[in-house]
Amino acid sequence: MTGEQHIPARPSWRCEVSACAVPWPCPPAQAAILAAITSGLTDRVGQTVYLSGQMMEALGELDADELPEPHGRFLGWLPPGRIPRQVAAGRRKPHRQSVGTPPGGGRQDVHRPVRRARQGNEGTI
């Protein structure tokens, strides 16, 4: 990337960098977003929300023939979500027990009094 920010030029939704000028998010913009996700500068969920918002704005500004496949263009190139390593390997970390939690982590069987309807209010709306 050349140091220029590959951002959308509106209302055309093409890359603002004149040497690029392809539909945004262009390959350099996609690479920058993926690099930010993999390096930990941002998270995948946040970028998905951002790109979804950009897609919704583009849908409002472009005709259907100018934006034939909005999901593929704005979100389809993102890698699928990852499963945490502990879960993928079958080694879940045990949950911490909070104060008042019975051994085994389950809920205690608590009997609570049943609320009764007030007398004298039957039939009123």
N, C-alpha and C positions, 0 to 999 in steps of 0.2 A: 504494500500500500504506500502511496506517495506522501502521506501526511495530510492530504486533502480529505475532508470528511465526506463519505459517500452517504448523503442524505437525500430524501425525496424532494424533487422540485414540484411544487404544486401549482396548478391543478393537474399537471400531466402525469405525476407519479413516476417519473423517470429519474435516474440518478442525476444529482445536481452537478457532478464533476463532468465537464464538457468532454473530456477524453473517454468517458465511460458512456453516459447517456442511454443506458439500457433500463428496462423496467426495474424499479426498486422494489425489494431489496436486491441489489446487484450482487454478483459474486464477491467483490471486495467487502461489501457491507455484511454479507452472510459470514464471510471468514472472520471479520472483526467481532461479530456477535458470538460466533462459536468460540473464538479465542477468549473472549471475556467470560464465557460460561466455564470453559475447561480450566482457566487459570484461577477461578474463584472470585473474580472481580464482581460478578453478578450471578444470579441463579437462573436456572432454566425457566422456572415458573414466572419470575418477574419479566424475563424477555418474552415469554409466550403472551403474557398479558399486554405488554407494550406492542408487540407485533399484531395482536388481535385488535387493539385499538386503532392502529394504523390501517389495518385491513378495513375496519368499519368506516373510517373516514374516507378511504379510497372508494369504497362502495357507494358512498354518498356523492362523490365528485366525478366518478367515471361512468360511462355507459357500459352496458353489459358486453358489448362487442370489444370494448377497450380492456376489459378485465374478465376474460372468459373463465378462468380458473383461480378465483381469489384465494382459496385455502391452500392450494399447491404453491402459489406464488409467495404468500406471506408466511405460511406455517408449515407447509409440507416438507420443507428441506431440513427442519429441525430434527435432531436425532430423537428417538423415543426415550422416554424417561428411564432412569436406571433403578434397579432394585438394590437396596442396601446390601453390602457384601455379606453381613451376618445372616440375613434372610436367605440370600442366594445360596450360601453354603450350608444352610440348615442349622446354623448356630445362632439362634436368637439370644440376645442378651436378656437375662432375667429382669423382670420389672422390679423396681424398688418398691418395697412395701411402705406405704404411708402410715402415719400414726393412726391407730384404730382399725387397721386392716387385719382381719384374722389370718392365721397361718394358711398358706395356700393361695392367698390373694383374692379369694372369693368374697362375696357380700354375705354378711350375717343375715340370717332370717329374722327380720325385725317385724314384729306385729305392731301395726299402727291402728289407732282407733278409727273406725269408719265414721265419716261425717254424716250426720243425719240432717234431713231437711227441717227447717224451722216449722213449727206447728203454727197454723193459722194463716199461712201464705198459700195454701193450696188453691188452685183455680184462679189466682190473680195473674195478670199479664203485665 
